[in-house]
Amino acid sequence: TIATALDGLKVKVSGMSNPLVNYGFSAANFISLAPTNFASYYNGNTPLITSEKANATQQMSAVFGSSISNLVNEVGVQVATWKNGQKADSVVLANLKAQRDSVSGVNLDEEAANLLKYQQLYTASTKVLQAGNQMFSTLLSIMN
């Protein structure tokens, strides 16, 4: 609720929070203008609000509703722009990751083959060391 003045009259702009926008209802359908103090606008049975002022109030209500509608549209456009930007950024990120992985990625099959090769080399070198140790032990036993 917003209190304001319109052509010298104090009015209250009020409405409801509009979760119904999700269902196709515009914000302008839920905004109204009314005097803040009804008693001060009447002198006996004669209303102070003339048709001219009522038209001005109606115009203000329409302008306010249009402004809210424009604001909602701008927010929607901005969110859509951000979502599209996020999608584009996600595609670029995925492409960059694919390029990085193609250059520096690990091929699991190649790594498994290398692991087997190094394991066989280690086993072979262990056998060479064992044979050398046996020969050295045999030479020492002959010399004693």
N, C-alpha and C positions, 0 to 999 in steps of 0.2 A: 504494500500500500504506500502510495506517494501522495503527500499533500502539496498542492501548488495553487497558484492564482491564475484565473483566466478572465480577462476583461474586468478586473477588479473583484471578481467573485472567487472566494476560496473554494476549491474543489478537491476531491479526493480521487486519485486514480487507483483503482484496485483491480485485482484479478486473482486468478488461482494459478498455482504452479501448473504447468501444462504438460503432464505426462501423456495427455491424449494426442499430442503431435504425432506420436508413433502410430496412431490409428487414423491419421489423415485429417485431424481437426486443426485448424489454424489458430494461432495465438489470439488473433483479433476477435474470435468468437467468445473469448473468455475475459475480455477487458472491458471495464465500465468506468464511467465518470459520474460522480455524484457530489452534491454539496456536502461540505464537512459538517455544517450545522444547519439542518433543515429549517429550524425555527427562525433563524435570522434572515432567511430569504422570503419570509411571508409576513405581510402586514395585514392582519385580519384575514380576510378571504382573498386578498389580492396578491397574486404571486409576484415576486421580484424577478424571477427568471422569465425574461421575455422570450418570444420565439426567436429573436435575433441571437440572444445569448444561448439559447438551446441549440440553435444551428451551429454556433461557434463551438459549443461543447461537443456536439456530434462530429464536427470536422476535426476537433482535436483528438477525439477518440479514434477516428479513421486514420489520422496521421500517426498516432501512437501505435495503432495496430499494424500499419504499414511499416513503420520503423522496426517494430519487433520482428515482423515477417522478413524484412531485409536482413536484420541481424542474424536470424536463424539461417537464412539462405547463405550468408557469408560464412558462417561457422561451418555449415555443411560443405560448401565448396572448399574451404581450407582443410577440413578433415579428409575429404576425397583426394585433395592434392597431396597431403601427407601420406595417405595410404598408397597412392600411386608411386610416390617417391620411395617409400619403404620397399615396395615390390621391386622397383628398378634397382635399388641398392642391394637387395637380396640376390638378384640375378648377377649383378656385377661381383658381389662377394663370392658366390658359388663359382663363377668363371675364374676368378683369381685363385681360389683354393685349388681348383682343378689344374690350373697352369703350374702352381707351386708344386703340387703333388706329382705332376708329370716330370718335373725337373729333378726334384729332390726326394721323391717318394720312395718307399721301400717296397721291393717286389718280394713277397713272402716266399715264393717258389725258389727264386734265385738265392735268397738268404738261407733257406733250408738246404739247398744243394751245397752252398759254401760251407755250412756247418758240418755236413757229412764229410766233405773233403778235408776240412781242418781236423776233424776227429780222427780220420784215418791217418793223416800225417802225424798227429800226436801219438797214436798207437804205434806207428812204425818207428818213430824216433825213440820211444820208450823201449822197444825191442832192441834197437841198436845200442842204447845205453846199457841194457841188461847183458847183451852179448859182450860188450867192452868190459863190463864189471866182472863177468865170468872169466874172460881171458886174463885180466889183471890178477884175479884171485888164483888162477891156475899157475901163472908165472911165479907168483909169490910162494906158492906151496912147493914148486919145483926148486926154488932157490933155497929154501930152508932145509 
